[in-house]
């Protein structure tokens, strides 16, 4: 499912949608849009082999949890198309990137723009922190560090069944502070799970501040290689570099792309807030107005009329 936009245009559209949402709602996940837009645009617009969505363009309300009495339960993965051996599967490990993921679905024609108006509303499936029923989500990755293990398990099963479809995981760098991430890499290397691919947004900041101030993680590229992955480190805003990295030979090993990014790329005023960028809520109407003018200029759009 492809549209006529370039991947660069999709990435810009993602940032513009997140910016508009943040201005209208007095806050949002702006820095994640800055750092990850190219990665998610590339995955959905170029790299992933996905079928047409199986869920309505406008998301339905939360339908309850799976049970014997809830036969109509479904996950949000239907926005990524049907489960079929030839298609790829995607897990978005950092659930707080949900706003950026929803914007990506809209920009690539998989969800209607009206879906974003349901964000974080009571009864909505368009959760602020993506859950298994949220658009584009297949499982709940709210516990930091479980995403790669989830992907590894699915990839192993697919490999044993001889399915050609790949399993991709979108990750954040905070996940390397969790031991389960490294266990997943070791398991993949041991079992030869080479149909697992991951791209990690390495923006050096997390909920509690700069990565280095929370827990220093050192040379993660060398660590991934030592634990058994094929690891390539690139500029995460350089689409050509990402494309080239995805073609790296990795027989018998998972491929992990470390995408080094800036959490204020294309929204330069956010640097004022670094490293407190996890969720940007404006401190005053004056600050909101300044951010509105500055970011609009950076993104080449008019300031948002958020009073209406």
C-alpha positions as CSV (number, residue, x, y, z in Angstrom):
1,X,0.0,0.0,0.0
2,X,1.9,3.0,-1.3
3,X,0.9,6.6,-2.0
4,X,2.6,9.2,-4.2
5,X,4.3,11.1,-1.4
6,X,8.1,10.7,-1.0
7,X,9.3,9.3,2.3
8,X,10.7,12.8,3.1
9,X,7.2,14.2,2.6
10,X,5.7,11.6,4.9
11,X,8.2,12.4,7.6
12,X,7.4,16.1,7.4
13,X,3.7,15.3,7.5
14,X,4.2,13.3,10.6
15,X,5.9,16.2,12.4
16,X,3.3,18.7,11.2
17,X,0.5,16.5,12.6
18,X,2.2,16.0,15.9
19,X,3.0,19.7,16.1
20,X,-0.7,20.7,15.4
21,X,-1.9,18.2,18.0
22,X,0.5,19.5,20.6
23,X,-0.5,23.1,20.1
24,X,-4.2,22.3,20.2
25,X,-3.8,20.2,23.3
26,X,-1.3,22.3,25.2
27,X,1.4,19.6,25.0
28,X,2.5,16.4,23.3
29,X,5.2,14.1,22.3
30,X,7.1,16.6,20.1
31,X,10.6,15.3,20.6
32,X,9.7,11.8,19.5
33,X,8.3,13.2,16.2
34,X,11.6,15.1,15.8
35,X,13.8,12.0,16.3
36,X,11.7,9.2,14.8
37,X,9.7,10.6,11.9
38,X,12.2,9.4,9.2
39,X,12.4,5.9,10.7
40,X,8.6,5.4,10.9
41,X,8.0,7.0,7.5
42,X,10.6,4.7,6.0
43,X,9.2,1.6,7.6
44,X,5.6,2.3,6.6
45,X,6.2,4.0,3.2
46,X,9.0,1.9,1.9
47,X,10.3,-1.0,3.8
48,X,7.5,-3.0,5.2
49,X,5.5,-5.4,3.1
50,X,2.0,-5.0,4.5
51,X,-1.4,-5.7,3.2
52,X,-4.4,-3.3,3.2
53,X,-5.9,-2.4,6.6
54,X,-8.6,-4.7,7.9
55,X,-10.0,-2.2,10.3
56,X,-12.2,0.9,9.7
57,X,-10.3,4.1,8.8
58,X,-12.0,5.8,11.8
59,X,-11.0,3.8,14.9
60,X,-13.8,2.2,16.8
61,X,-14.2,2.7,20.6
62,X,-12.4,0.4,23.0
63,X,-14.0,-3.0,22.6
64,X,-12.9,-4.6,25.9
65,X,-10.3,-7.2,26.7
66,X,-10.1,-10.6,25.0
67,X,-12.3,-13.2,26.6
68,X,-14.6,-16.1,25.8
69,X,-17.5,-13.6,26.0
70,X,-15.9,-11.1,23.7
71,X,-15.7,-12.8,20.3
72,X,-15.4,-9.5,18.4
73,X,-12.1,-8.5,20.2
74,X,-9.3,-7.5,17.9
75,X,-5.9,-5.9,18.2
76,X,-4.9,-2.6,16.5
77,X,-2.6,-4.5,14.2
78,X,-5.4,-4.6,11.6
79,X,-4.2,-1.1,10.6
80,X,-1.0,-2.9,9.4
81,X,-3.0,-5.3,7.3
82,X,-3.9,-9.0,7.7
83,X,-1.7,-11.7,9.4
84,X,-0.4,-13.7,6.5
85,X,2.8,-15.7,6.0
86,X,4.1,-13.4,3.2
87,X,3.5,-10.1,5.0
88,X,5.9,-8.4,7.5
89,X,4.9,-7.8,11.1
90,X,5.8,-4.7,13.1
91,X,6.0,-4.2,16.9
92,X,6.3,-0.7,18.2
93,X,8.2,-1.3,21.5
94,X,8.1,2.2,23.1
95,X,4.4,2.6,23.7
96,X,4.8,6.4,24.3
97,X,5.6,6.9,20.6
98,X,1.9,6.2,19.9
99,X,1.1,9.7,18.9
100,X,3.9,9.6,16.3
101,X,2.8,6.2,15.1
102,X,-0.8,7.3,14.7
103,X,0.4,10.3,12.6
104,X,2.4,7.9,10.5
105,X,-0.7,5.7,9.9
106,X,-2.6,8.8,8.7
107,X,0.2,10.0,6.5
108,X,0.4,6.6,4.8
109,X,-3.3,6.3,4.3
110,X,-3.9,3.6,6.9
111,X,-6.0,5.6,9.3
112,X,-8.4,8.6,8.8
113,X,-7.3,12.0,10.2
114,X,-10.3,11.9,12.5
115,X,-8.6,9.2,14.4
116,X,-6.2,11.6,16.0
117,X,-9.1,13.6,17.4
118,X,-9.9,10.6,19.6
119,X,-6.4,10.6,21.1
120,X,-6.5,10.0,24.9
121,X,-10.3,10.5,25.1
122,X,-12.4,8.4,27.5
123,X,-13.6,5.2,25.8
124,X,-11.3,5.6,22.8
125,X,-8.9,2.9,21.5
126,X,-6.5,5.7,20.4
127,X,-4.6,5.5,23.6
128,X,-2.0,8.1,24.8
129,X,0.3,5.2,25.6
130,X,-0.4,2.6,22.9
131,X,-2.0,-0.6,24.0
132,X,-2.7,-3.8,22.1
133,X,-6.1,-2.5,20.8
134,X,-4.6,0.9,19.7
135,X,-4.2,1.6,15.9
136,X,-1.0,0.0,14.6
137,X,-0.4,-2.0,17.8
138,X,-0.4,-5.7,18.1
139,X,0.7,-6.2,21.7
140,X,1.1,-4.0,24.8
141,X,4.7,-3.0,25.2
142,X,4.1,-0.7,28.2
143,X,6.8,-2.5,30.2
144,X,10.1,-1.0,28.9
145,X,12.3,-3.6,27.3
146,X,10.0,-6.4,26.3
147,X,9.5,-5.4,22.7
148,X,12.6,-7.1,21.2
149,X,11.7,-10.4,23.1
150,X,8.2,-10.2,21.7
151,X,9.5,-9.8,18.2
152,X,12.1,-12.5,18.6
153,X,9.5,-15.0,19.7
154,X,7.3,-14.3,16.8
155,X,10.2,-14.3,14.3
156,X,11.4,-17.7,15.7
157,X,7.9,-19.2,15.2
158,X,7.7,-17.8,11.6
159,X,11.1,-19.1,10.8
160,X,10.3,-22.6,12.0
161,X,7.1,-22.5,9.9
162,X,9.0,-21.4,6.8
163,X,7.1,-18.1,6.5
164,X,8.8,-15.5,4.2
165,X,7.5,-12.5,6.1
166,X,9.9,-10.6,8.3
167,X,9.4,-9.3,11.8
168,X,10.4,-5.7,12.5
169,X,10.7,-4.0,15.9
170,X,10.8,-0.2,16.3
171,X,12.7,0.5,19.6
172,X,14.0,3.4,21.7
173,X,17.4,3.6,23.3
174,X,16.1,3.5,26.9
175,X,15.5,-0.2,26.3
176,X,19.2,-1.0,26.4
177,X,19.0,-0.3,30.2
178,X,16.8,-3.4,30.5
179,X,18.4,-6.9,30.8
180,X,15.6,-8.5,28.8
181,X,16.8,-6.7,25.6
182,X,20.2,-8.4,25.8
183,X,18.7,-11.8,26.6
184,X,16.6,-11.4,23.5
185,X,19.7,-10.8,21.3
186,X,21.5,-13.8,22.8
187,X,18.5,-16.0,22.1
188,X,18.3,-14.8,18.5
189,X,22.0,-15.5,18.0
190,X,21.8,-18.9,19.6
191,X,18.7,-20.0,17.6
192,X,19.8,-18.3,14.3
193,X,16.8,-16.0,14.3
194,X,17.8,-13.8,11.3
195,X,14.3,-12.9,10.2
196,X,14.2,-10.4,13.1
197,X,15.0,-6.8,12.2
198,X,15.1,-3.8,14.6
199,X,15.6,-0.1,14.2
200,X,16.3,1.9,17.4
201,X,15.7,5.6,17.9
202,X,18.9,6.6,19.7
203,X,18.0,10.2,20.8
204,X,19.9,10.1,24.1
205,X,17.0,11.2,26.2
206,X,14.2,9.5,28.2
207,X,11.4,10.2,30.7
208,X,13.7,11.2,33.5
209,X,16.2,13.2,31.5
210,X,19.3,12.6,29.4
211,X,20.3,8.9,29.1
212,X,23.7,9.6,30.5
213,X,22.2,11.0,33.7
214,X,19.8,8.1,34.3
215,X,22.1,5.2,33.5
216,X,25.2,5.4,31.3
217,X,25.0,2.6,28.7
218,X,28.4,3.0,26.9
219,X,29.1,1.7,23.4
220,X,25.8,-0.1,22.6
221,X,26.9,-0.9,19.0
222,X,29.8,-3.0,20.3
223,X,27.5,-4.6,23.0
224,X,24.9,-5.6,20.4
225,X,27.7,-7.1,18.3
226,X,29.2,-9.0,21.3
227,X,25.8,-10.4,22.2
228,X,25.4,-11.8,18.8
229,X,23.6,-9.3,16.6
230,X,24.7,-7.7,13.4
231,X,24.6,-4.0,14.3
232,X,24.9,-1.0,12.0
233,X,25.0,2.6,13.3
234,X,23.7,5.4,11.1
235,X,22.4,9.0,11.1
236,X,18.7,8.4,11.8
237,X,17.7,11.5,9.8
238,X,19.6,10.2,6.7
239,X,17.2,8.0,4.7
240,X,19.8,6.8,2.3
241,X,21.9,5.6,5.3
242,X,18.9,3.8,6.8
243,X,18.1,2.1,3.5
244,X,21.7,0.9,3.1
245,X,21.8,-0.4,6.7
246,X,18.7,-2.5,6.1
247,X,20.6,-4.4,3.4
248,X,23.5,-5.5,5.6
249,X,24.1,-9.2,5.5
250,X,23.3,-10.9,8.8
251,X,22.9,-14.7,8.2
252,X,22.1,-16.4,11.5
253,X,21.9,-13.2,13.4
254,X,19.3,-10.5,14.0
255,X,19.9,-7.1,12.3
256,X,19.8,-4.1,14.6
257,X,20.0,-0.6,13.1
258,X,21.0,2.1,15.6
259,X,19.6,5.4,14.3
260,X,21.3,8.3,16.0
261,X,19.0,11.2,16.1
262,X,18.3,14.6,17.6
263,X,15.2,15.1,19.8
264,X,14.8,18.7,18.5
265,X,15.5,18.0,14.8
266,X,13.3,20.4,12.8
267,X,11.9,22.0,16.0
268,X,15.0,23.9,17.2
269,X,13.2,25.7,20.0
270,X,12.9,22.4,21.9
271,X,16.5,22.6,22.7
272,X,15.5,25.1,25.4
273,X,13.9,22.2,27.3
274,X,16.6,19.5,26.8
275,X,16.9,17.1,28.5
276,X,13.3,17.3,29.8
277,X,11.7,16.5,26.5
278,X,9.8,13.3,27.1
279,X,6.4,15.0,27.1
280,X,6.4,18.8,26.4
281,X,3.6,20.6,28.2
282,X,3.8,24.4,27.9
283,X,4.5,26.3,31.1
284,X,2.6,29.4,30.1
285,X,0.6,31.0,27.3
286,X,3.6,33.0,26.4
287,X,5.8,29.9,26.0
288,X,3.0,28.2,24.0
289,X,2.8,31.2,21.6
290,X,6.6,31.3,21.2
291,X,6.8,27.5,20.5
292,X,3.9,27.8,18.0
293,X,5.6,30.6,16.0
294,X,9.1,29.0,16.1
295,X,8.1,25.4,15.2
296,X,5.7,26.6,12.5
297,X,8.5,28.5,10.9
298,X,10.8,25.4,11.1
299,X,8.2,23.1,9.5
300,X,7.1,25.6,6.8
301,X,3.5,26.0,8.0
302,X,1.4,28.7,9.5
303,X,1.1,28.9,13.3
304,X,-1.7,26.9,14.7
305,X,-4.9,28.7,15.6
306,X,-5.3,26.7,18.8
307,X,-8.0,28.9,20.3
308,X,-10.6,27.3,18.0
